[in-house]
Amino acid sequence: MKICGLLFLFNLLIGQYRITNFSRGHIALLVIFLIILLINFTMPSKMVHDSSLRYFFLVPGTIMAIHCLALKLEEKENKFFYSAAATALLIAVIAQLIGYYYFKNEKMFGFYGNPHHLGLFCSLTIPPLWYFFVSSKGWPRLLFMAGGLVNFYLFWESSSRVSWISFFIAIFLSSILFFKIKHLVIGTLAVLLISSFSIFISGHTHVKNRIFDLATNWKKDERAIIWPDTLRMLNDNSLKDWALGHGIGSFRYYYPKYCTYPKKINKQKCPFHFPHNIILQILFENGLSGFILIFGGLGLLFFNLWKGFYRIESLSDRYMLITSFALLLINLITCLLNKSFYSKYVLYSFSLTIGVSMMLIDKTSHKKLSTSLKKSNAIK
């Protein structure tokens, strides 16, 4: 993200990228970002978490860097980046598989110490592997198919029920919105077949036990305790707090006063730094103003992706749009159940996906403008 930010500034200050190149969507994004940042700077500095603020500060740089690259790249260069991204993705999946077995005795999940991080990695890399599979021809498709199988295996091995729920809900909703019934049936059968095969390799009993445990012990889940605690925190908000929030990452400083979690983790009585729910987190840390800005912007993004799907002529771009839509949903559902919105595990992938999504929306708006000009010339 830092490299993307520097790339954006370099192109803006020295290169040919100018403010006049910004699309309306990118201008709206920068306005939303700046308003949230300005509100945040009015909060007491000791109540703002530095790392969370830093991750958020890098978001627009990543998105704008993708935009300026998309404007500059020729078709041949696009193919180079396509190949580089596909290769990097396959290497990352193989590395996680090696890491999973190498660090298994140390209770590591791939290169992560948290099962949800591996689950999120897998759920966010399966859709791009699908995109590269359907968009490529010849023997490379076999590599992406193999990478998908490995990823599904790690997906179940992660034991992350949050990732399982996020992935399948996001894929189901994306399929309903974009695929015809014939392709929906074929895709559903393919996912079920691959999932069943990978569950068989991973261990049917292992997956079944995790699901049954959730069904029987959900009342003891940490979220069932944190969410009511957070609601009590919100209930004590002043009018100003409801309007502007408490500051990015501030939940961790206020929560110990309200914590009712019955046991200690790593010798900490209140070890939770976020409410495991993006809605509650945004309401507490950014207030109703931040809630409207963030979810209003995301709502417009989803709507424009859905609307733009029918304007894109390139089949490869259509597949990329579906992939981006699914990735955004996976991130949002994960934040709704487990992750902090302002963590690097969410914002890194979120920024890249939003950047690609806005690039695709920009393409559809140019297509619409071109069609309108042709019609007006024909009338003349």
N, C-alpha and C positions, 0 to 999 in steps of 0.2 A: 504493500500500500504506500510506503514511503517513496519507493521508486516511481510509482505511478504519479504521486503528487509532484515530485521533482520534474517528471516528464511533462506534466501539464503546465507547470510554471515556465519551463524552458520553452515550450512551444508558444506560450502566451507572450512572454517577454522578448524572446529572440526569434522564434520561428514565425510562421505566417498565420498561426491560429489567432483569431481576434474575437472580441466580444460579439461582433456582428455575426460570427459563425454559430453562436449559441442558438439552439432551438428554443421555442417557448417552454417546452418541458424542462430543459436544463436551467433556464432562467427561474422557473417556478421552484425547481429543486434547490437552487442556491438561495432563493428568498426564504424558503422554509428552514433551511439549515441555518442561515444567519439570524433569523428571528429566535429560533430555539437557543442558539449560542448566546445572543444578547440577553435573553431572559435568564439563562444559566449564570451569566456573569454578575447578575444582581444578587445572587445567593451568597451566603457566607462561604468564603473559600475553604474553610476547614470541613464543610459539609459536602464538598464536591470531590469525588474520587478521581485522582489524577489520571490513572490508566484508562478508566472508562471514558473520560473526556478526550484523552489523546486518541483513542480508537475512533471515537465519533468525529473528531476533527479531521481525520484522514479520509473519511467517506467521500466527500465531494471531489477530492483530488483523483481518486480512483475512477469515479464515474466520468469526470471530464477528460481524463487521459484516454479512456476508451473511445470517447466521442472524437477527440482530435485525431487519434490514430485511424478511426474509421473513415474520416474525411480525407486522409492523406494516402491511404493504402490503395495500390492498384490490385487488379485481379490476381496477378502472379504472386504478389506479396501476401495476399489473403490466403492463398494456398500454402505458403510457407508457414504462416502462423497457425493455420488449421492443422498441419502436420506436426508442428512443434507442440501444440496444445494436446493433441491426441497422444503423442509419445510421452509427454510429461504425465498425463493421466494414467497411462498404463504402468509407467515406472512407479508412480505413487502407490498404485494398488498392489503391485508386486512387493514393494518395500514394506507395506503394512502386513502382508501375508508372512514375509520373512521375519519381521519384527514380532508378530504374534507368536510364532513358534520359538523364536530366539529368547524372548523375554517372558515366556509362559510361566516359568517357575518363580518369577519375581512378581507375579500377579499384575502384569502389564497387559494392556489390550492394544496390540500392535505397538505403536510408539506413544500410546496414550496411557495414562494412569487411571483414567476414568472410562468405564464402558460406554457411557453416553457419547463421549467424544469419538470413539471408533464407530459407534452406530450412526452418528451424524455424518462422519466422513463417508461411510458407505452409502447412506441414503442420498447424499449430495453428489456422489460420483457415478451412481448407477444411471440416472437420466442422461448425463453427457455421453456415457459409453453407448447407450441406446442411440443417441443422436449420431455419433460417429459410425455406428454399425449400419444404420439405415441410409446414411448419406454417402458412404464409401462403396467402392466396387472391388471385386476380385478378392484375393487372399487376405488383405487387411481386415476384412469383415470377420474372419476367423479369430484374429487377435482380439478384437473388441468383444466377440462372443465369449472367448475364454476369460477375458478381463471381467465381464459381467458375471460369469459363474463364480469366479474367485471372490468378487465383491459381495455377491449374495451369500456365499459361505461365511465370510467375515461378518456380514450383516446379522446373521443368526447367532454366530459365535459371540458377538458383542453382548448378548443378553439384554440389550437396551430396549425395553418395551416401549418407551417413549419414541424411539426411532422407528420401531415397527409401526406404531400407530400413525406417526407423522407421514411416513413414506406411503403407506397404502391409502390413507385418506387423500393425500395430495395427488397420487397417481389416478385414483378413482375419479376425483373431481375434474382433473385435467382431461382425462379420457372422455368423460361425459360431455364436456364443453366443446371439444375439438374433433373427436373422431365420429365417423358414421357408424351405424349399428354393426355393419359387417366387420369393419376394422376393430371396433370395440370388442366384439366377441373373440376375434382372433388374438388380439392383444391380451385380453383377460386370460384366455387359455394358455398363452405363452408365459405370462407372469406366474400363473398357478403351477405350470409344469416346471419352470425353472426354480420356483420357490420350494416346491415339493422335493425336487431332486437335491437342492442344497440343504433343506431341513433333514433329509435322509442321511446325508454325509455328516452334517453337524451333530445330529442326534435328536431323534423325534422326542424322546423323553425329556431332554433338556429344555426344549422349546415349550412343550406341553406343561411342564412344571412351572415355568415362568409365567405362563398365561393363567393357570389355575391359581397360582399364588396371588396374582393381582386381583382375580375375581373374589377370592376369599378374605384377603387381608388389606383391601383398599383403604379401610378406615384407619389403619395404622401407618399408611403412607405419609411421608413428611409433608406432601402438598396438602393433604386433608387437614393438617395442623397449621401450616404457614398461611394458607389463604384466609381462614377466619381471623388469624392474628393481623393480617394486612388490612382486612376490612375494618377492624377496630382502630388501626392506625389512621385509616382514611376518615373514619368517623370523628376523630379528634382534630381534623384539619380546620384551620381558620379559612375565612373567605379568600384571603390572599393565597394560601396554600392550594386551595381548590383551583384557583385561576392560574397560578404560575408554577406550582409544584415546590419541591425542596432542593432540586439540583440533581444533575446527572450522577448516578452512583451513590446517592445519599441514603438509600434504604438501609445499608449496612450500619449506619451510625444511629438510626432511630429504632431499629428493630429490637435490640436487646431489652428495651423497656417493656416490650409487648410479648416477648417470646414465651411460649408455653410448651416448647418441645421438651419431652420428658427425659431425654438422655443426652449425654455429652458425646461429641465426635471430635477426636484428636484433642481431648481435654478442654474443648470449648463448649460452653453451655449453649450459646447461640451462634452456631457456625455458618448460618445462612446469610449471604450477602445480597440476595435478590429474592423476590417473592415467587419465583418459578411460574410466572404468568405475565405475559407482555402487557396485557390490559391493565392489571393492577400496578405493574411497574411504571408504565408511562403516566398513569393517573397520579401516582404518588410522587414521582421524581420530576415530571414535566407539567403536571396539572392539566386542566381541561384544554388550555390553549395548545400545549404540546400534543395532547391526544387528538385534537381536531386536525392539527397540521400534519402529524405523522400518518394517521390512519386515513385522512382525507387524500393525502398525496399517494399513499399506497392503493387506495380505492380507485383513484384516477388511472394509476399505472396498470392495474389489473383490467380495468374497463377498456383502456386503449389497446392493450395487448389482445383482448378478445375481439375488439372491433377491427384491429389491424390485420388479424389473421386472414380475413376474407379479402383483403386488398393486396396481399403479397402474392406475386406470381411464382417466384422461385420456390420449388418444393423444399430445397435445403433450408431456406430461410423460414419456411413454415415449420419444419421440424425443430429448428433452433428456437422459434417462438414458443412452441409447446414445451420444449425443455426448460426454457427460462421461466415460464409460468409455473411449471411443476416445482422448480427449485425455490421460487419465491414462496410458494405454499408450504413446502417442507420446512423452510426456515421459520415461517410464521407460526405453524402448528407446533414446532419444536419449542419456540419461545413461549407459546401459550401453555406448555406443559412442563418445561424443564429449564431451558437456557435463559440467561440474561440477555436482553436485547443489546446491551452495550458491551458484550464480551467480544474478544477477538475471534472466537470460534463462530460467531454469528455475523459480525459486521464485515469480516474479510470476504466471505462468500456472498453475503448480501450485496455488498458494494459492486462486486464483479457482475453479479446477475442483474442488478438494476442498470448498470452501465450497458450491458449487452441488450437488455430489454428496451432501453431508451433509444439505442442505436437502431433497433428493428422498427420501433414506432416512428422514428425519424424517416426511415425508408418509406413507410406507408404514407406519411404526410407528403413526401416529395412525389410519390406515385399519384396521390389524390390531386396535387397541384398540377402535375403534368397532364392528367386526364382532363381537368377543368380548362386548361389553356387550349388543349386540342379541340374541345367542344366549342369554346368561344371563337377560335379561328375558323372552325367549320361553319359556324353561324354567319360570321362576317363574309 
